[in-house]
Amino acid sequence: MSGAGQPPQGAAFLIAQVGAHAAGRFADRVEELGLTPPEVGLLRMIAGAPGRSQQSVAADMGVVPSRVVAILDTLDHKGLVERRQGATDRRHHALHLTDDGRQVLMEMRQLARAHDDDLCAALDPQERAQLAGLLQRIADQQGLTPGVHPGYRQLGGRRKR
């Protein structure tokens, strides 16, 4: 709601304001699991397509492969992912979650639901569905990669627009 005498902000500003707030709150929440948002995103991407290559993940994220390797090294050290030699090309590694990685992802999904519920508490279920639908239409029209946070592109390496 706008302050007294203040005109309402534009939709783009409000999307950015709420998005930055939501991203910060999410980072605080996943820190409880000992993770960062990029690590959570990478776990989600691997879970969604087990066996995919580091290169395909980097392409979807819009970053150089070396940035993905750095995140994977951290997740590997935490025992959450494993790299398996590719069946057809031993130079490429297929990415898989470990049992611990699957457990952490389940915990993260519960945390994400709570985060979504807290963030959208001012909306009834119908408004919440309408908002999600409208935001999805905007994301589609803008050519955003489904399920990939554009903040990855600020982690270093190439930038896509």
C-alpha positions as CSV (number, residue, x, y, z in Angstrom):
1,M,0.0,0.0,0.0
2,S,1.3,3.5,-0.8
3,G,2.1,6.0,1.9
4,A,-0.3,8.9,2.5
5,G,-0.1,11.3,-0.4
6,Q,2.3,9.1,-2.3
7,P,1.3,7.9,-5.8
8,P,1.4,4.1,-6.3
9,Q,4.7,2.7,-7.6
10,G,4.9,1.2,-11.0
11,A,4.5,-2.6,-11.5
12,A,8.1,-3.0,-12.5
13,F,9.4,-1.3,-9.4
14,L,7.1,-3.3,-7.1
15,I,8.1,-6.6,-8.8
16,A,11.8,-5.6,-8.2
17,Q,11.1,-4.5,-4.6
18,V,9.2,-7.6,-3.7
19,G,11.7,-9.8,-5.6
20,A,14.7,-8.4,-3.8
21,H,12.9,-8.8,-0.5
22,A,11.9,-12.4,-1.3
23,A,15.4,-13.3,-2.4
24,G,17.0,-11.9,0.8
25,R,14.5,-13.7,3.0
26,F,15.0,-17.0,1.0
27,A,18.8,-16.7,1.4
28,D,18.3,-16.3,5.2
29,R,16.1,-19.4,5.2
30,V,18.3,-21.7,3.2
31,E,21.3,-20.6,5.3
32,E,19.7,-22.7,8.0
33,L,20.4,-25.7,5.8
34,G,24.0,-24.7,5.3
35,L,23.3,-23.7,1.7
36,T,23.3,-20.6,-0.5
37,P,20.6,-19.8,-3.1
38,P,22.8,-20.8,-6.0
39,E,23.5,-24.2,-4.4
40,V,19.8,-24.7,-3.8
41,G,19.1,-23.8,-7.5
42,L,21.8,-26.2,-8.7
43,L,20.4,-29.0,-6.5
44,R,16.9,-28.4,-8.0
45,M,18.3,-28.4,-11.6
46,I,20.1,-31.7,-11.0
47,A,17.0,-33.3,-9.3
48,G,14.9,-32.2,-12.3
49,A,17.2,-33.9,-14.8
50,P,19.5,-36.4,-13.1
51,G,22.5,-37.2,-15.3
52,R,22.7,-33.9,-17.0
53,S,26.1,-32.4,-17.8
54,Q,27.9,-29.5,-16.1
55,Q,27.9,-27.8,-19.5
56,S,24.1,-28.0,-19.9
57,V,23.6,-26.6,-16.3
58,A,26.0,-23.7,-17.1
59,A,24.1,-23.0,-20.3
60,D,20.7,-22.9,-18.5
61,M,22.1,-20.7,-15.8
62,G,23.8,-18.4,-18.3
63,V,27.2,-18.6,-16.7
64,V,30.6,-19.9,-17.7
65,P,31.1,-23.6,-16.8
66,S,33.9,-22.8,-14.4
67,R,31.3,-21.0,-12.1
68,V,29.2,-24.1,-12.1
69,V,32.2,-26.2,-11.3
70,A,32.9,-24.0,-8.2
71,I,29.4,-24.5,-6.9
72,L,29.5,-28.2,-7.7
73,D,32.8,-28.6,-5.8
74,T,31.1,-27.1,-2.7
75,L,28.1,-29.4,-3.1
76,D,30.4,-32.4,-3.6
77,H,32.4,-31.5,-0.5
78,K,29.1,-31.3,1.4
79,G,28.2,-34.8,0.1
80,L,25.1,-33.6,-1.7
81,V,26.1,-34.3,-5.3
82,E,28.2,-36.7,-7.2
83,R,29.8,-36.6,-10.6
84,R,29.8,-39.8,-12.6
85,Q,31.7,-40.3,-15.8
86,G,29.5,-40.0,-18.8
87,A,28.6,-43.3,-20.5
88,T,29.4,-42.1,-24.0
89,D,32.1,-39.4,-23.3
90,R,34.3,-39.9,-20.2
91,R,35.4,-36.2,-20.4
92,H,31.9,-35.2,-19.4
93,H,30.4,-35.8,-16.0
94,A,26.8,-36.7,-15.3
95,L,25.5,-35.0,-12.2
96,H,23.4,-36.8,-9.6
97,L,22.1,-36.1,-6.1
98,T,23.4,-38.3,-3.3
99,D,21.0,-39.7,-0.7
100,D,21.9,-36.7,1.5
101,G,21.3,-34.4,-1.4
102,R,17.8,-35.8,-1.9
103,Q,17.1,-35.4,1.8
104,V,18.3,-31.8,1.8
105,L,16.2,-31.1,-1.2
106,M,13.1,-32.4,0.5
107,E,13.8,-30.2,3.5
108,M,14.4,-27.3,1.1
109,R,11.1,-27.8,-0.6
110,Q,9.3,-27.6,2.8
111,L,11.2,-24.5,3.6
112,A,10.3,-23.0,0.1
113,R,6.6,-23.7,0.7
114,A,6.8,-21.9,4.1
115,H,8.6,-19.0,2.4
116,D,6.0,-18.8,-0.3
117,D,3.2,-18.9,2.3
118,D,4.8,-16.2,4.4
119,L,5.5,-14.0,1.4
120,C,1.9,-14.3,0.0
121,A,0.1,-14.2,3.4
122,A,-1.8,-11.0,2.3
123,L,-3.5,-12.9,-0.5
124,D,-6.3,-15.4,-0.5
125,P,-5.8,-18.6,-2.6
126,Q,-7.5,-17.2,-5.6
127,E,-5.5,-14.0,-5.6
128,R,-2.3,-16.0,-5.1
129,A,-3.1,-18.2,-8.1
130,Q,-3.9,-15.1,-10.2
131,L,-0.7,-13.4,-9.2
132,A,1.4,-16.5,-10.0
133,G,-0.4,-16.7,-13.4
134,L,0.3,-13.1,-14.2
135,L,3.9,-13.3,-13.2
136,Q,4.3,-16.5,-15.3
137,R,2.9,-14.6,-18.3
138,I,5.4,-11.8,-17.8
139,A,8.3,-14.3,-17.4
140,D,7.3,-16.1,-20.5
141,Q,6.9,-12.9,-22.5
142,Q,10.4,-11.8,-21.3
143,G,11.9,-15.0,-22.4
144,L,13.1,-16.1,-19.0
145,T,14.3,-19.6,-18.6
146,P,11.7,-21.6,-16.5
147,G,13.0,-22.4,-13.1
148,V,16.3,-20.5,-13.4
149,H,16.8,-17.4,-11.3
150,P,18.3,-14.6,-13.4
151,G,20.6,-13.7,-10.5
152,Y,22.9,-16.6,-11.5
153,R,24.2,-14.4,-14.3
154,Q,25.6,-12.0,-11.7
155,L,27.8,-14.8,-10.3
156,G,30.5,-14.2,-12.9
157,G,31.0,-15.1,-16.5
158,R,28.9,-14.2,-19.4
159,R,25.7,-12.3,-19.2
160,K,22.5,-13.1,-21.1
161,R,19.7,-10.7,-21.5
